[in-house]
Each structure stands twice: as structure tokens, then as C-alpha cells.
Amino acid sequence: MSVHPLAFLLGVAAAPFSAIPTPGAFYSQPVPPNAAPGSLIAVEPFAPAFPGTAGYRVLYASTDIDGARIPVSGVVFIPLGAPPPQGRNIVAWAHPTTGMAPGCAPSLENGGIGAGTLAQSIPGIDRFIAAGDIIAATDYPGMGAPGIHPYLIGDAEGRAIIDSVRATRSLPGADISGKYAVWGHSQGGQAALFAGQIAKAYAPELDLVGVAAAAPPTDMNIELTEPFRSNSGRLLAAYVYYAWSHIYHVPITSIVYPQAVPAVDIVVTKCIGNLGQAADAIHSAAALNPVFRSHDPQSIPPWPVLLTENSPGHAPPGAPLLIFQGSDDTTVEPHFTRSFAAAACAKGDVLDYEERKGVGHLTIARRSAAAAAAWIQNRFTGLKPPDNCKD
């Protein structure tokens, strides 16, 4: 089976099939009344921690697109030993797609999440920990904790990322500096860009120094409507249509045939944390063929507005940007990312855009990890960021 049709937002690796776990009682704890965004609801040790760190599974409060408080889960890795005098900086990791059901949460160590353990799946984690940085890795809403995962809904994912940074403040040994950077791949790249856009308004008490993204989807109007001609494409479409119809309160039957809705309801319960899970998910998505989408989303209100709203770049980036793109990426195709970069430059954003020759979607974050880590450390130390727009 070819991996790349799923690679648009995945990050799967060759791993044996594993059953989808069921989140335990830790994940179902409610948000306390009047809880502030980023406040801890619960915390417990997380294993396996990355060497030289203390790992914590966290449940924290965040905010959905309607302004309601919701629980979100994740994992935080804190380096052992005394923090530097100025406190520890934080790197917030935004993961690529592992599915959208609660059991697909990376904090459940579901199927290895592409690299054996959650810690091993974070590109550059060894460099960040060696520099003394904290890693905050959100699951996003609706994964681990109950609820509908706001799949590719940028504001909701961005808030969950920022609140994962806030949640570190109460953990043993954190002693944060207040500075943080965001680093994401694929779905997580889009989420990272949105975190940057909302950071100053949503968390003015924190200092976002930079946003790094690998192969971020940036033009939802095209990238979310063109690839839906295969089972793997329809799987992705089912995730989007299900999540957006529930969260935006739009009938899914506005763009999906009624007879296809039961198959959609099954598909969205599937995780894609490894190739075995992905194969099972694609097999389920076969039930969507040939009758699935009744209308192009671009032709039915309010879908065109939603597609535009969830395309990053309609607000200031909030911090210097670093974007990696593989020249051989057949899922988030290079011309989309180049167009986004050109538009960012035209608006006067500070951007370092790097295209890696011969690199595809699945490997772009890992192949760029060293450069991303170095760039982030330079932002923490206050060095002037490189700017391709002025080259």
C-alpha cells in the first residue's frame, strides 16, 4: 500500500496494527467552574519520558470556538536539574494527524504515533531538551478528552497549543521564562500558524518568539476539495465534514448524501497512528465510494466562508515564521506553500522559507528538525531572524 495518499496530514510509519485504546478516567474529568484557560485540571506521571526529563500527562482547560471552557489533554516533558536563572523556555509541539476520535490521542501512546513513542515522534526533541527547553505536546481538543475534535479548525487548535504552554506553569520544576515557540508538522503546521495569529490577543502574558511549520496546509479552498477522489482522500474528507458540521452546526447532508452518513460515522472512529490502523481506516472509507459527496463545498454556504476562515494568513503571524516544504511533497504540494510564502512577504511578514529538494511529506519535519531547533534557539536568545522576503 502506498503511504503518500494519506500523508496530507498524517505522519504514519511502518508499525504493526494496534488496537485503538480507550481513554480512562483521567481524561473524563470536568473543567472546574471558573477555570481560566491553561489551568491544570489533573496531572499524572507519563512514561516513557524522554531521557533526562520528567514526563507528565496533563489535562487542562482551554476554550472552544464558542468561548466555552473545555478539557484538553497532552504531555509535558521537563528537563531534569536546575532551571537557568531566567527560567525555562517552552517549545509547543503540534502533531500531525493521528485521527479524530478520543482514542487517537498521542498521549495514549496510540500505535507509536509514527515513531515508537510520543517522545520519539517529536522532531528535534533531543536538541530542545539538551538546550534546557520544556516540551509541551497537546493532543488537541476531542482527542483523549471527550468532545468533537476540531479537525483543521485553526482557532480551536491554536488555543489548545497556547493553553498547553500555560498548563506547564504549575508543574514541578517548570519555572518558565514566559518565552515559547511553536513547532508543527502538516495538520500541526496549520495549527501552529493559527497559534501565532491569535497569540497576542489570546495570551498577552506570554512571549511568542517564533513559529516553525513543516508542510502546513494553507489553502483550504483547494487543498481540502481536490484530493477526495480516492478512499484515502474520502477518509480525510469524512474527518473534515464530520468535525466541521458538528462544530459549526451545519448539516452534513448539505454536502454529503444522506445514505453516506452512516459510513461517515464509522470512518471517523478510526485512528491512523500507524500503517495497520491506516489500512483499516482506508478499508472503512471504501464504503463511501461511489456515493459520498453530493455538492462541492465551495458551492454551498457557509462552507466557502469556513474554508477561507481556516486558511492561515488572514491575520498577522504574531512572530517570525520558519516554513519548511519538501519539493517532492505530493500531498501538500510545494506551489501552495510557495504561494503562502509569497503572500506573507507581500504583507511584510518576517519569513524564512526553506524548500528541501527530494524530500516528501512524511519526512519533511524530521529532515528539518536540526534547522528548526537551531532557528528556535536563536529566537529564544533574541538574535535577528533571517528573512527570505528581503533576499
C-alpha positions as CSV (number, residue, x, y, z in Angstrom):
1,M,0.0,0.0,0.0
2,S,1.3,3.4,-0.9
3,V,1.6,5.8,2.1
4,H,1.5,9.1,0.4
5,P,-2.3,9.4,-0.3
6,L,-2.8,9.6,3.4
7,A,0.2,11.7,4.0
8,F,-1.6,15.0,3.6
9,L,-2.0,15.3,7.4
10,L,-0.6,12.1,8.7
11,G,2.8,11.1,9.8
12,V,2.3,7.4,9.9
13,A,5.3,5.0,9.9
14,A,5.7,1.3,9.3
15,A,4.3,-0.2,12.5
16,P,2.1,-3.2,13.2
17,F,-1.6,-2.7,13.7
18,S,-2.5,-1.9,17.3
19,A,-6.0,-1.7,18.8
20,I,-7.4,1.8,19.4
21,P,-7.1,2.4,23.2
22,T,-10.0,3.7,25.3
23,P,-9.2,6.8,27.3
24,G,-9.5,6.2,31.1
25,A,-11.0,8.2,33.9
26,F,-8.1,10.6,33.8
27,Y,-9.4,12.1,30.6
28,S,-13.0,12.4,31.6
29,Q,-12.6,14.9,34.5
30,P,-14.7,18.0,34.1
31,V,-13.4,21.6,33.9
32,P,-13.8,23.2,37.3
33,P,-16.2,26.2,37.5
34,N,-14.5,29.5,36.5
35,A,-11.3,27.7,35.4
36,A,-9.0,30.0,33.5
37,P,-7.6,28.9,30.1
38,G,-4.5,26.9,30.6
39,S,-5.3,26.0,34.2
40,L,-4.5,22.4,35.2
41,I,-7.4,20.1,35.8
42,A,-5.3,17.0,36.5
43,V,-1.7,15.7,36.2
44,E,-0.1,12.3,36.5
45,P,3.4,10.9,35.6
46,F,3.9,9.9,32.0
47,A,6.1,7.1,30.8
48,P,8.2,6.5,28.9
49,A,9.6,10.0,29.4
50,F,12.3,11.2,27.1
51,P,15.8,10.5,28.7
52,G,16.8,13.3,31.1
53,T,13.3,14.6,31.6
54,A,10.3,14.2,33.9
55,G,7.2,13.4,31.9
56,Y,3.7,14.5,32.8
57,R,0.3,13.6,31.3
58,V,-1.8,16.7,31.8
59,L,-5.5,17.6,31.5
60,Y,-6.0,21.4,31.2
61,A,-8.7,23.9,30.4
62,S,-8.9,25.5,27.0
63,T,-11.5,27.5,25.0
64,D,-13.6,26.3,22.1
65,I,-14.7,28.5,19.2
66,D,-17.9,29.4,21.0
67,G,-16.0,30.6,24.1
68,A,-16.8,27.7,26.3
69,R,-14.2,26.1,28.6
70,I,-13.3,22.5,27.5
71,P,-10.8,19.9,28.8
72,V,-7.8,19.2,26.6
73,S,-5.1,16.6,27.3
74,G,-1.4,16.4,26.4
75,V,2.0,15.6,27.6
76,V,4.8,17.8,29.0
77,F,8.5,16.9,29.2
78,I,10.6,19.0,31.7
79,P,14.4,18.6,31.7
80,L,15.8,17.4,35.0
81,G,18.1,19.6,37.0
82,A,18.1,23.2,38.0
83,P,16.5,25.7,35.5
84,P,18.5,28.6,34.1
85,P,18.3,31.9,36.1
86,Q,15.9,33.4,33.6
87,G,13.6,30.3,33.7
88,R,12.9,27.6,31.1
89,N,11.7,28.4,27.6
90,I,8.9,26.2,26.1
91,V,8.6,24.5,22.7
92,A,5.0,23.7,22.0
93,W,4.7,20.8,19.6
94,A,1.7,20.5,17.2
95,H,1.4,16.9,15.9
96,P,0.3,15.7,12.5
97,T,-3.0,13.8,12.2
98,T,-3.4,10.6,14.1
99,G,-7.2,10.5,13.6
100,M,-10.0,12.4,15.3
101,A,-11.6,10.1,17.8
102,P,-10.7,10.3,21.6
103,G,-8.7,7.1,21.4
104,C,-6.4,8.6,18.7
105,A,-4.7,10.9,21.2
106,P,-0.9,10.8,21.1
107,S,-0.8,10.9,25.0
108,L,-2.3,7.4,24.9
109,E,0.8,6.2,23.1
110,N,-1.6,5.0,20.4
111,G,0.3,2.7,18.0
112,G,3.5,4.6,18.3
113,I,2.3,7.8,16.6
114,G,4.6,7.2,13.8
115,A,7.9,6.7,15.7
116,G,7.6,4.2,18.5
117,T,6.7,6.5,21.4
118,L,5.3,10.0,21.6
119,A,8.6,11.4,22.7
120,Q,10.4,9.8,19.7
121,S,7.7,11.3,17.3
122,I,8.6,14.9,18.2
123,P,11.3,16.0,15.7
124,G,14.2,17.7,17.4
125,I,13.2,16.8,20.9
126,D,16.7,15.8,21.8
127,R,18.1,19.2,20.8
128,F,15.3,21.1,22.7
129,I,15.9,19.1,25.9
130,A,19.7,19.5,25.6
131,A,19.1,23.2,25.4
132,G,17.0,23.0,28.6
133,D,13.7,23.7,27.0
134,I,10.3,22.3,28.1
135,I,8.3,20.4,25.5
136,A,4.5,20.8,25.7
137,A,2.7,18.4,23.3
138,T,-1.1,18.9,23.1
139,D,-3.5,16.2,21.9
140,Y,-5.8,19.0,20.6
141,P,-9.5,19.0,21.8
142,G,-11.7,16.0,21.4
143,M,-8.7,13.6,21.4
144,G,-8.2,11.9,24.7
145,A,-10.7,14.2,26.4
146,P,-14.3,13.9,25.3
147,G,-15.8,16.0,22.6
148,I,-15.6,16.6,18.8
149,H,-12.1,17.1,17.6
150,P,-12.0,20.5,15.8
151,Y,-10.1,18.9,12.9
152,L,-8.3,21.7,10.9
153,I,-10.3,24.4,12.7
154,G,-7.4,26.7,13.2
155,D,-8.5,28.9,16.1
156,A,-9.5,25.9,18.3
157,E,-6.3,24.1,17.6
158,G,-4.3,27.2,18.2
159,R,-5.9,27.9,21.5
160,A,-5.1,24.3,22.6
161,I,-1.5,24.8,21.7
162,I,-1.2,28.1,23.6
163,D,-3.0,26.7,26.7
164,S,-0.6,23.7,26.7
165,V,2.1,26.3,27.4
166,R,0.1,27.9,30.1
167,A,-0.5,24.5,31.7
168,T,3.2,23.9,32.3
169,R,3.3,26.7,34.9
170,S,2.0,24.6,37.8
171,L,4.2,21.5,37.1
172,P,7.1,20.6,39.3
173,G,10.4,22.0,38.1
174,A,8.8,24.1,35.3
175,D,9.9,27.6,36.4
176,I,9.0,29.0,33.0
177,S,10.6,32.1,31.5
178,G,7.4,33.1,29.7
179,K,9.0,32.7,26.3
180,Y,7.7,30.0,23.9
181,A,8.0,28.9,20.3
182,V,5.6,26.7,18.3
183,W,6.7,23.9,16.0
184,G,4.3,21.8,14.0
185,H,4.0,19.4,11.1
186,S,1.2,19.1,8.5
187,Q,-2.1,19.4,10.4
188,G,0.1,20.7,13.2
189,G,1.8,23.1,10.9
190,Q,-1.6,24.7,10.1
191,A,-2.4,24.7,13.8
192,A,1.0,26.3,14.6
193,L,0.3,29.2,12.1
194,F,-3.0,29.8,13.7
195,A,-1.5,29.8,17.2
196,G,0.8,32.5,16.0
197,Q,-2.0,34.6,14.6
198,I,-4.0,34.5,17.9
199,A,-1.2,34.6,20.4
200,K,-1.1,38.3,21.2
201,A,-4.8,38.6,21.8
202,Y,-5.3,35.2,23.4
203,A,-2.3,35.0,25.7
204,P,-0.7,38.5,26.1
205,E,1.1,37.4,29.2
206,L,3.3,35.0,27.2
207,D,6.0,35.9,24.8
208,L,5.8,34.0,21.5
209,V,9.3,34.3,19.9
210,G,8.7,32.2,16.7
211,V,6.5,29.8,14.7
212,A,8.0,26.9,12.8
213,A,5.9,24.8,10.5
214,A,6.7,21.9,8.2
215,A,4.4,21.3,5.2
216,P,1.4,23.3,6.6
217,P,-1.9,23.2,4.7
218,T,-2.5,26.8,3.8
219,D,-5.2,27.0,1.1
220,M,-8.2,25.0,2.4
221,N,-10.4,26.1,-0.5
222,I,-8.3,23.9,-2.9
223,E,-6.3,21.5,-0.7
224,L,-9.4,20.2,1.0
225,T,-11.5,19.8,-2.1
226,E,-9.2,18.4,-4.7
227,P,-7.8,15.2,-3.1
228,F,-11.2,13.5,-2.4
229,R,-11.2,11.1,-5.3
230,S,-9.7,8.0,-3.6
231,N,-10.6,6.0,-0.5
232,S,-7.8,7.8,1.4
233,G,-9.0,11.1,0.2
234,R,-12.5,10.4,1.2
235,L,-11.3,9.3,4.7
236,L,-9.8,12.8,5.0
237,A,-13.0,14.4,3.7
238,A,-15.1,12.4,6.2
239,Y,-12.9,13.8,9.1
240,V,-13.4,17.4,7.9
241,Y,-17.1,17.2,7.0
242,Y,-18.0,15.4,10.3
243,A,-16.0,17.8,12.5
244,W,-17.0,21.0,10.8
245,S,-20.7,20.1,10.5
246,H,-20.8,19.4,14.3
247,I,-18.7,22.3,15.5
248,Y,-20.2,24.9,13.1
249,H,-23.7,23.5,13.4
250,V,-24.1,22.9,9.6
251,P,-26.0,19.9,8.4
252,I,-23.5,17.4,7.0
253,T,-26.2,16.5,4.4
254,S,-25.6,19.9,2.8
255,I,-22.6,18.4,1.1
256,V,-22.9,14.6,1.8
257,Y,-25.6,12.2,0.5
258,P,-27.8,11.1,3.4
259,Q,-27.2,7.4,2.6
260,A,-23.4,8.0,3.1
261,V,-23.8,9.5,6.6
262,P,-23.7,6.1,8.5
263,A,-20.4,5.2,6.7
264,V,-19.0,8.6,7.7
265,D,-20.0,7.9,11.3
266,I,-17.9,4.7,11.2
267,V,-14.9,6.2,9.4
268,V,-14.4,9.0,12.0
269,T,-13.9,6.4,14.7
270,K,-10.8,5.1,13.0
271,C,-7.3,6.2,14.0
272,I,-4.3,6.4,11.7
273,G,-1.4,6.3,14.2
274,N,0.4,3.5,12.2
275,L,0.1,1.8,8.8
276,G,-2.1,-1.0,10.2
277,Q,-4.6,1.5,11.6
278,A,-4.4,3.5,8.4
279,A,-5.1,0.4,6.3
280,D,-8.2,-0.4,8.5
281,A,-9.4,3.2,8.2
282,I,-9.0,3.3,4.4
283,H,-10.8,0.0,4.2
284,S,-13.7,1.6,6.1
285,A,-13.6,4.6,3.8
286,A,-14.2,2.3,0.9
287,A,-17.9,2.3,2.0
288,L,-18.1,5.9,1.0
289,N,-17.5,5.1,-2.7
290,P,-19.1,5.8,-5.1
291,V,-21.9,7.8,-3.3
292,F,-20.4,10.3,-0.9
293,R,-20.2,14.0,-1.6
294,S,-23.4,15.5,-3.1
295,H,-22.0,19.0,-3.7
296,D,-18.7,20.8,-3.9
297,P,-18.2,22.6,-0.5
298,Q,-17.2,25.7,-2.4
299,S,-20.7,25.9,-3.9
300,I,-22.8,25.6,-0.7
301,P,-22.9,28.3,2.0
302,P,-21.4,28.5,4.6
303,W,-18.7,26.1,3.5
304,P,-16.7,28.6,1.4
305,V,-16.5,31.0,4.3
306,L,-15.4,28.2,6.6
307,L,-12.7,27.1,4.2
308,T,-11.4,30.6,4.0
309,E,-11.5,31.2,7.8
310,N,-9.5,28.1,8.4
311,S,-6.8,29.0,5.8
312,P,-3.9,30.7,7.7
313,G,-2.5,34.1,6.6
314,H,-5.5,36.4,7.1
315,A,-4.0,37.9,10.2
316,P,-0.5,39.0,11.3
317,P,1.7,35.9,12.1
318,G,2.4,37.1,15.7
319,A,6.1,36.2,15.5
320,P,8.8,35.5,12.9
321,L,8.0,32.5,10.7
322,L,10.0,29.5,9.6
323,I,8.4,27.2,7.0
324,F,9.8,24.0,5.5
325,Q,8.5,22.4,2.4
326,G,9.6,19.3,0.6
327,S,10.0,19.6,-3.2
328,D,8.7,16.0,-3.7
329,D,5.6,16.5,-1.5
330,T,2.6,15.2,-3.5
331,T,0.1,15.9,-0.8
332,V,0.8,19.5,0.5
333,E,2.2,20.4,-2.9
334,P,5.0,22.9,-3.0
335,H,3.2,25.5,-5.1
336,F,0.6,26.0,-2.3
337,T,3.3,26.7,0.3
338,R,5.3,28.9,-2.1
339,S,2.1,31.0,-2.7
340,F,1.6,31.3,1.0
341,A,5.2,32.5,1.5
342,A,4.9,35.0,-1.3
343,A,1.7,36.4,0.2
344,A,3.4,36.6,3.6
345,C,6.3,38.5,2.1
346,A,4.0,40.9,0.3
347,K,2.4,41.7,3.7
348,G,5.7,42.5,5.3
349,D,6.0,39.4,7.4
350,V,9.3,38.1,8.6
351,L,9.7,34.7,7.0
352,D,12.5,32.2,6.5
353,Y,11.1,29.8,3.8
354,E,13.2,26.7,3.1
355,E,12.4,24.2,0.4
356,R,14.2,20.8,0.7
357,K,14.9,19.1,-2.6
358,G,13.9,15.4,-2.9
359,V,12.0,15.4,0.4
360,G,8.4,14.2,0.7
361,H,5.6,14.9,3.1
362,L,6.2,12.2,5.7
363,T,9.8,13.1,6.3
364,I,10.0,16.9,6.0
365,A,9.7,17.6,9.7
366,R,12.3,15.1,10.7
367,R,14.7,16.1,7.9
368,S,14.3,19.7,9.1
369,A,14.5,19.1,12.8
370,A,18.1,20.3,13.3
371,A,17.5,23.5,11.4
372,A,14.2,24.1,13.2
373,A,15.8,23.6,16.6
374,A,18.7,26.0,15.8
375,W,16.3,28.6,14.5
376,I,14.1,28.3,17.6
377,Q,17.1,28.6,19.9
378,N,18.2,31.8,18.1
379,R,14.7,33.2,18.6
380,F,15.0,32.5,22.3
381,T,18.3,34.3,22.6
382,G,17.0,37.3,20.7
383,L,19.1,37.1,17.5
384,K,17.7,38.8,14.5
385,P,15.6,36.3,12.4
386,P,16.6,35.5,8.8
387,D,14.1,37.0,6.3
388,N,13.9,35.5,2.8
389,C,11.5,38.3,1.8
390,K,14.4,40.7,1.8
391,D,16.9,38.5,0.0
